[in-house]
Amino acid sequence: MAVKQDIDDVTGVETTGHEWDGIKELNKPLPKWWLYVLYATIVWSIGYWIVYPAWPLVSGYTRGVIGYSQRAQVTESVLAAKAAQAGIGNLLAKASLTEIKADPRLLEFALAGGRTAFGDNCAPCHGRGAQGAKGFPNLNDDDWIWGGTADDIQQTISHGIRNGTADARDSAMPRFGLDGALSGAQIADTAEYVLSLSGKSTDQAAVARGKPLFAENCVACHNEDGKGNRELGAPNLADAIWLYGATKADVERSIETGRGGVMPSWVGRLDAATIKKVSIYVHSLGGGQ
């Protein structure tokens, strides 16, 4: 016996027989075009699994019919980019820093590459804008411990500072406090005198006591006027630019421990051309001499 169909009075569409709180579910199939699209995507996905790498295996993955590799594609693109830059890259590798700065095309190439290399290798310490931080020099100003010419900068980048390698820049400030050369009171007076060199002192009596201590222990490297000596890596103490902080406590800590920050050598980590690019870029930041 045929079952009588339940037809919705409002839409005239057959219902499924499901009802909840007086609401009936219409038996209204999806449009044919929608179903055809769904079937097509299923077929497409199966084809994609077959043609391209898709399924992980125990020790690898399915390679697909065409053996496509995104990694190989990227490698090919990188090689193509290197080949396109090979000509100017070779010129830059052979040119001196002076020649690079005199050639607008080489200079533009060096600055662009140097900015990228700086961001990848130097920014973690010196900041994205080379503004530095406590213990890490600001490369935008004109205060250079080891000199700010392009060649000086290249030497510093190449071999670093106090990292134990043969060609690293090296200076060893005595640990006046840790080694017992000066007492706590003497360190405080010396720090007060150092602050007076840039007009930051507030205790003239301490300055008077600190001046002979400075002459006896510090002048050999920092000179009588406190303006330092780049050949020795001795900072200028009279310009109010402080690597480790400008408070009296910061200066006392420097005298007590000698600080002795370390910069890595980039020879062997970066190729010679890249070191030139970074040197040119840092020199261009505004503080190069």
KOLKOLDREN-498581 format. One record per residue (C-alpha): x, y, z. Coordinates in steps of 0.001 Angstrom, whole numbers, plus 500000, padded with zeros to 6 digits. Example, Ala and Ser with C-alpha at 12.3 -4.5 7.8 and 13.67 -1.06 7.14 Angstrom:
# KOLKOLDREN-498581
X:512300 | Y:495500 | Z:507800
X:513670 | Y:498940 | Z:507140
***
This chain:
# KOLKOLDREN-498581
X:500000 | Y:500000 | Z:500000
X:501452 | Y:503400 | Z:499008
X:502400 | Y:505758 | Z:501854
X:500750 | Y:509121 | Z:501660
X:503278 | Y:511907 | Z:501278
X:503253 | Y:514767 | Z:503772
X:503272 | Y:518059 | Z:501889
X:504126 | Y:521340 | Z:503600
X:501167 | Y:523698 | Z:503335
X:503278 | Y:526863 | Z:502970
X:505928 | Y:525793 | Z:500432
X:504192 | Y:522853 | Z:498825
X:507376 | Y:520777 | Z:499269
X:507364 | Y:517204 | Z:500542
X:508713 | Y:516822 | Z:504087
X:511095 | Y:514153 | Z:505395
X:508744 | Y:513203 | Z:508180
X:511001 | Y:514759 | Z:510825
X:509288 | Y:517236 | Z:513118
X:510418 | Y:519164 | Z:516198
X:508227 | Y:521546 | Z:518170
X:505883 | Y:521775 | Z:515221
X:508667 | Y:522559 | Z:512780
X:508851 | Y:520148 | Z:509854
X:512002 | Y:519423 | Z:507812
X:511531 | Y:519893 | Z:504078
X:512840 | Y:517227 | Z:501762
X:514491 | Y:519650 | Z:499384
X:517532 | Y:518200 | Z:497557
X:520646 | Y:520254 | Z:496795
X:520770 | Y:521876 | Z:493352
X:522184 | Y:519608 | Z:490677
X:524900 | Y:522101 | Z:489752
X:526121 | Y:522124 | Z:493389
X:526312 | Y:518337 | Z:493470
X:528196 | Y:518269 | Z:490165
X:530742 | Y:520727 | Z:491546
X:531165 | Y:518569 | Z:494666
X:531708 | Y:515447 | Z:492556
X:534210 | Y:517329 | Z:490383
X:536240 | Y:518431 | Z:493441
X:536330 | Y:514834 | Z:494679
X:537670 | Y:513674 | Z:491319
X:540137 | Y:516575 | Z:491301
X:541415 | Y:515691 | Z:494778
X:542002 | Y:512080 | Z:493765
X:543881 | Y:513252 | Z:490698
X:545924 | Y:515655 | Z:492841
X:546906 | Y:512819 | Z:495196
X:548140 | Y:510816 | Z:492224
X:549965 | Y:513600 | Z:490354
X:551569 | Y:515523 | Z:493258
X:553353 | Y:514440 | Z:496459
X:550617 | Y:514058 | Z:499014
X:550610 | Y:511137 | Z:501460
X:553087 | Y:510695 | Z:504329
X:554702 | Y:507276 | Z:504634
X:556780 | Y:505641 | Z:507372
X:560093 | Y:506994 | Z:506075
X:559048 | Y:509517 | Z:503459
X:556038 | Y:510440 | Z:501351
X:554408 | Y:509628 | Z:498034
X:556338 | Y:511409 | Z:495274
X:553490 | Y:511753 | Z:492802
X:553522 | Y:511045 | Z:489073
X:555360 | Y:514260 | Z:488137
X:557759 | Y:514173 | Z:491110
X:557179 | Y:517835 | Z:491963
X:559220 | Y:519298 | Z:494855
X:558627 | Y:522726 | Z:496354
X:562101 | Y:522604 | Z:497880
X:563635 | Y:521953 | Z:494465
X:561583 | Y:524819 | Z:493060
X:562869 | Y:527213 | Z:495737
X:566442 | Y:525994 | Z:495243
X:566117 | Y:526604 | Z:491527
X:564794 | Y:530110 | Z:492146
X:567639 | Y:530904 | Z:494556
X:570225 | Y:529642 | Z:492084
X:568635 | Y:531713 | Z:489337
X:568768 | Y:534821 | Z:491555
X:572405 | Y:534159 | Z:492387
X:573224 | Y:533694 | Z:488715
X:571514 | Y:536990 | Z:487888
X:573591 | Y:538744 | Z:490569
X:576821 | Y:536913 | Z:489814
X:578235 | Y:539651 | Z:487613
X:577827 | Y:542541 | Z:490012
X:578565 | Y:540243 | Z:492944
X:581962 | Y:539367 | Z:491458
X:582706 | Y:543038 | Z:490909
X:581825 | Y:543826 | Z:494511
X:583947 | Y:540953 | Z:495831
X:586999 | Y:542288 | Z:493969
X:586457 | Y:545998 | Z:494694
X:587764 | Y:547846 | Z:497728
X:585375 | Y:549675 | Z:500016
X:586508 | Y:552984 | Z:498533
X:585808 | Y:551733 | Z:495008
X:582391 | Y:550443 | Z:496052
X:581402 | Y:553806 | Z:497541
X:582564 | Y:555583 | Z:494383
X:580469 | Y:553408 | Z:492067
X:576712 | Y:554229 | Z:492355
X:575666 | Y:550806 | Z:491032
X:577952 | Y:548848 | Z:493361
X:576998 | Y:551109 | Z:496275
X:573281 | Y:550544 | Z:495748
X:573832 | Y:546783 | Z:495527
X:576024 | Y:546783 | Z:498659
X:573557 | Y:548852 | Z:500706
X:570623 | Y:546622 | Z:499781
X:572519 | Y:543432 | Z:500561
X:574082 | Y:544908 | Z:503681
X:570696 | Y:545914 | Z:505094
X:569431 | Y:542347 | Z:504687
X:572577 | Y:540752 | Z:506108
X:572537 | Y:543175 | Z:509050
X:568948 | Y:542250 | Z:509841
X:569773 | Y:538540 | Z:509740
X:573017 | Y:538622 | Z:511724
X:573513 | Y:541876 | Z:513649
X:570030 | Y:543050 | Z:514630
X:569645 | Y:540579 | Z:517550
X:572289 | Y:542598 | Z:519446
X:572308 | Y:546030 | Z:517795
X:568575 | Y:546256 | Z:517021
X:566765 | Y:546425 | Z:513684
X:567553 | Y:550119 | Z:513443
X:571145 | Y:549670 | Z:514717
X:570188 | Y:551765 | Z:517743
X:571982 | Y:549387 | Z:520083
X:571154 | Y:548663 | Z:523711
X:572923 | Y:548614 | Z:527049
X:576195 | Y:546830 | Z:526354
X:575657 | Y:546894 | Z:522578
X:576889 | Y:550013 | Z:520731
X:574588 | Y:552379 | Z:518878
X:575839 | Y:552299 | Z:515280
X:573966 | Y:555463 | Z:514253
X:576017 | Y:557941 | Z:516255
X:579610 | Y:559065 | Z:515683
X:581064 | Y:557532 | Z:518842
X:583432 | Y:554722 | Z:517832
X:585631 | Y:552815 | Z:520245
X:587775 | Y:551298 | Z:517494
X:587273 | Y:553898 | Z:514741
X:584417 | Y:554673 | Z:512391
X:585944 | Y:554600 | Z:508915
X:584607 | Y:551980 | Z:506521
X:587890 | Y:550053 | Z:506832
X:587754 | Y:550215 | Z:510645
X:584194 | Y:548902 | Z:510598
X:585125 | Y:546111 | Z:508204
X:587971 | Y:545058 | Z:510504
X:585666 | Y:544990 | Z:513516
X:582959 | Y:543027 | Z:511721
X:585450 | Y:540601 | Z:510225
X:587296 | Y:539660 | Z:513391
X:585113 | Y:540830 | Z:516260
X:586188 | Y:541903 | Z:519730
X:587704 | Y:539900 | Z:522584
X:586466 | Y:536575 | Z:521200
X:589721 | Y:534665 | Z:521496
X:590591 | Y:534582 | Z:517791
X:594036 | Y:535711 | Z:516670
X:592943 | Y:538810 | Z:514735
X:590162 | Y:539976 | Z:517046
X:590308 | Y:543488 | Z:518417
X:591411 | Y:543184 | Z:522001
X:591587 | Y:545430 | Z:525016
X:591571 | Y:544475 | Z:528639
X:590407 | Y:547057 | Z:531131
X:591618 | Y:546086 | Z:534595
X:589052 | Y:544801 | Z:537058
X:589932 | Y:547411 | Z:539666
X:587370 | Y:546195 | Z:542161
X:587331 | Y:542444 | Z:541614
X:591128 | Y:542287 | Z:541686
X:591419 | Y:544563 | Z:544721
X:593344 | Y:547353 | Z:542995
X:590918 | Y:549966 | Z:544303
X:588636 | Y:550010 | Z:547312
X:584924 | Y:550629 | Z:547089
X:585354 | Y:554230 | Z:548221
X:588123 | Y:554837 | Z:545679
X:585966 | Y:553379 | Z:542898
X:583100 | Y:555691 | Z:543899
X:585393 | Y:558741 | Z:543806
X:586876 | Y:557729 | Z:540452
X:583388 | Y:557250 | Z:539034
X:582419 | Y:560719 | Z:540255
X:585453 | Y:562204 | Z:538502
X:584598 | Y:560318 | Z:535289
X:581072 | Y:561765 | Z:535431
X:582538 | Y:565241 | Z:535855
X:584284 | Y:564924 | Z:532477
X:580898 | Y:565253 | Z:530792
X:579381 | Y:567634 | Z:533336
X:577382 | Y:564960 | Z:535153
X:578988 | Y:565154 | Z:538580
X:577114 | Y:566397 | Z:541653
X:579847 | Y:565957 | Z:544294
X:582867 | Y:568239 | Z:543868
X:584646 | Y:566838 | Z:546914
X:584465 | Y:563334 | Z:545395
X:585678 | Y:564747 | Z:542073
X:588726 | Y:566195 | Z:543817
X:589500 | Y:562856 | Z:545438
X:588881 | Y:560960 | Z:542208
X:591098 | Y:563085 | Z:539960
X:594447 | Y:561708 | Z:541223
X:593031 | Y:558189 | Z:541215
X:592034 | Y:558661 | Z:537575
X:595491 | Y:560031 | Z:536745
X:597186 | Y:557082 | Z:538390
X:594992 | Y:554288 | Z:537026
X:593123 | Y:555456 | Z:533922
X:595088 | Y:558115 | Z:532038
X:597392 | Y:555561 | Z:530374
X:594478 | Y:554370 | Z:528227
X:591836 | Y:557097 | Z:528374
X:594270 | Y:560065 | Z:528240
X:594336 | Y:563038 | Z:530592
X:591236 | Y:564614 | Z:529059
X:589367 | Y:561297 | Z:529207
X:588716 | Y:561299 | Z:525467
X:590068 | Y:557812 | Z:525023
X:592379 | Y:556107 | Z:522572
X:591010 | Y:554152 | Z:519627
X:594257 | Y:552302 | Z:519096
X:593765 | Y:550733 | Z:522515
X:589996 | Y:550439 | Z:522312
X:589672 | Y:552873 | Z:525236
X:586299 | Y:554727 | Z:525075
X:585839 | Y:558476 | Z:525174
X:584628 | Y:559236 | Z:528709
X:583954 | Y:562933 | Z:528092
X:581190 | Y:562837 | Z:525460
X:578240 | Y:561716 | Z:527644
X:577735 | Y:558641 | Z:525428
X:577739 | Y:555536 | Z:527589
X:577806 | Y:551931 | Z:526449
X:576851 | Y:550433 | Z:529803
X:574767 | Y:553280 | Z:531261
X:575302 | Y:556812 | Z:532539
X:574417 | Y:556482 | Z:536220
X:577125 | Y:556536 | Z:538867
X:576306 | Y:552931 | Z:539711
X:576837 | Y:551958 | Z:536058
X:580226 | Y:553702 | Z:535949
X:581251 | Y:552140 | Z:539259
X:580322 | Y:548730 | Z:537900
X:582497 | Y:549305 | Z:534834
X:585478 | Y:550297 | Z:536979
X:584896 | Y:547395 | Z:539343
X:584554 | Y:544623 | Z:536728
X:586210 | Y:545994 | Z:533577
X:583114 | Y:544833 | Z:531646
X:584881 | Y:543238 | Z:528626
X:582043 | Y:542733 | Z:526153
X:582537 | Y:540239 | Z:523333
X:581638 | Y:540460 | Z:519649
X:581896 | Y:537356 | Z:517452
X:584149 | Y:537074 | Z:514451
X:582155 | Y:536976 | Z:511213
X:584951 | Y:535672 | Z:509014
X:583928 | Y:532135 | Z:508120
X:580295 | Y:532814 | Z:508981
X:579794 | Y:535406 | Z:506258
X:581638 | Y:535489 | Z:502945
X:583955 | Y:538379 | Z:502154
X:581459 | Y:540097 | Z:499839
X:578736 | Y:540023 | Z:502504
X:581097 | Y:541472 | Z:505116
X:581816 | Y:544317 | Z:502693
X:578096 | Y:544892 | Z:502226
X:577474 | Y:545059 | Z:505979
X:580468 | Y:547362 | Z:506442
X:579191 | Y:549760 | Z:503783
X:575685 | Y:549632 | Z:505261
X:576830 | Y:550334 | Z:508832
X:579091 | Y:553127 | Z:507608
X:576093 | Y:554698 | Z:505842
X:573885 | Y:554817 | Z:508932
X:575028 | Y:558299 | Z:509868
X:577878 | Y:557747 | Z:512255
X:580496 | Y:556554 | Z:509786
X:583637 | Y:558662 | Z:509532
***
